């Protein structure tokens, strides 16, 4: 049932391709031809982001463990007789 008109998929791919070309052109103009991002730079940035995320998760786990841990030891007072606020009788 092909009517010869471009479908939604074709239009979407065209828009994505144009956007990619526009971003590439802007990056080249802004940063110059000498400095374009490489796969190595992207990979290193991803590694650094993963390490930072792992550090934040570890810190959060430490905080949760500290909060969920046993309460600090408190001395309890043992009452041996009526206190000043207790009713007698």
Buried (B, 14 or more C-beta within 10 A) or exposed (E): EEEEEEEEEEEEEEEEEEEEEEEEEEEEEEEEEEEEEEEEEEEEEEEEEEEEEEEEEEEEEEEEEEEEEEEEEEEEEEEEEEEEEEEEE
